[in-house]
Each structure stands twice: as C-alpha cells, then as structure tokens.
Amino acid sequence: MEHKKHWMKYIDTLGVDNELSQTYYNLRKAFKREGWTEEDLKSPPYYPTDIMRNFQKFSDLRNEVFFEIKSFFGDVDHNEFSDYLMDKLKIIDLKTPLDNGDKKRNNRRD
C-alpha cells in the first residue's frame, strides 16, 4: 500500500477541497445540460455565462488550495497536486457522464 503524503492527508481530513469539488460538479452539470461531449470540452462550441463563471471560480479555488497546502507543507509539486485533485474529481465525472457524441441515426426501431 502506498503511503500518502502529509498534504494529501490534510486535504482529505479537513476537506479543504469541498468547495472546489462542488464547483467542479456544477461545471459538469452545466456541460451535461448543454449536451456537450468530452471532445467538446477540448474546444467548446460556445461559452455560457454560468460555465465561464464556474470555470473562473474553479481556477481560483484550485490556486487557493494549492497555496494553502504549499504554505503549510513547503515544497509541494504543482503537477503532483493537480494529478491528485484530478484523481479525486474523476468520481464526479463518473456521476455526471457527458454525451458520447454519437448523434447519427442508426435506423433501429427500438
């Protein structure tokens, strides 16, 4: 079993990423509402106001959490931090799957 770093335990124990996770969930719901696919996220077809606002909030919160961790634990690798957060946020991706992008008619009558 891999040993968790102290800053990871800090995030998990105190839930300093709770608001960040909620904002990410709000983004996923908005993507789903718009009917976007994972491919659309790479180059969005348009930019609704609520998505832009939540994207900015997500970015700000991610930076706040990173700098809080860095201030308490010193040398924290930003890439390792981002990877750790994205692994945690994958649970939200599973809860709010986006369209698969297959809009082509298949002529089945089911």
N, C-alpha and C positions, 0 to 999 in steps of 0.2 A: 504494500500500500504506500502510495506517495505521501510524503509529509507536506502539509500545507504551510505556506509561508505565513508569517505573523500578520501581514497586511491583509491577506485573504481571510484569515480568521476574523480580523477586525471588521471587514465588510460584512461577512456572514452573520456575525454575532450581533452587531449593532444595527444592521440593516441600513447602513448609510447609502445604499443604492436603491432603496424602496421607491423614492420619488422618480429616480431615473428609470426604473423598471416600469412604473406606471405611465410615464411619458412615452416610453417605447411601445407599450401596449396600446396607448391612444393612437400612436402613429400607425401601428399595424391595423387597427380597426378602421382608420381612415383610408388606408391603402385598399383594404378589403371592400369598403363602401364604394370606392371609386372603380372597383373591378380590375385593379391592377394586378399584374403578374410579377414574379420575382425579376423577370427580364425588364419590366417597366421601371423597376427601382434603379436600374443602372442609368437609364436616361428617361426620366418621367415625361409623359406626353404633355403635361401641364402642371401648374403649381397652385393648388388650392390654398387659401389663406390659412386654414387651420393646420394643414400639413406643414407649411413653412414656419408657422409659429411654434408648433411642437418640435420640429426639427431643430430650430434655434435653441429652444428650451433644453432639449436632449443634449445638444452640444455643450451648452453652458453647464448643465448639471454634471456631465461626464468630466469636464475640466475641474469643476469644484471638488468632486470626489477624488480625482487624481491628485490634486494639490493638497487636499486634506491628508490623504494617505502618505504622500511624499513628505509633508511637514512632520508627521509622527514617526515615520519609519525610514526616513532618509532616502537612500538610493534605491528607488523603485523604477524598474524598466517600463517605459511607457508602452512598448509593444506587448510585454507580458501582461500588463494591466488591461490593455484593450482586449487581448485574447481571452483573459479570464472573464471579463464582463460579457463579451460576446457569447462565450460558452453558457453563461447563466441566462442570457437573453434568448437563447435558442429554444428554451421551454415556451416562451411567449410565441415564437414562430410556429411551434407545433400546435399551440392553442388557437392561433389565428392564421390558418393556411391561406395563401393567396390563390387566385385563379391559376389554372395551369396554362392558360393562353390558347387552348385548343378551342377555337370558335367555329371551326369548319364543320359543316353539316355532314353527317355520316350516313344518311338515308335509312337508318334503322328506325323501326316503328315502335320503339319501347319507351 
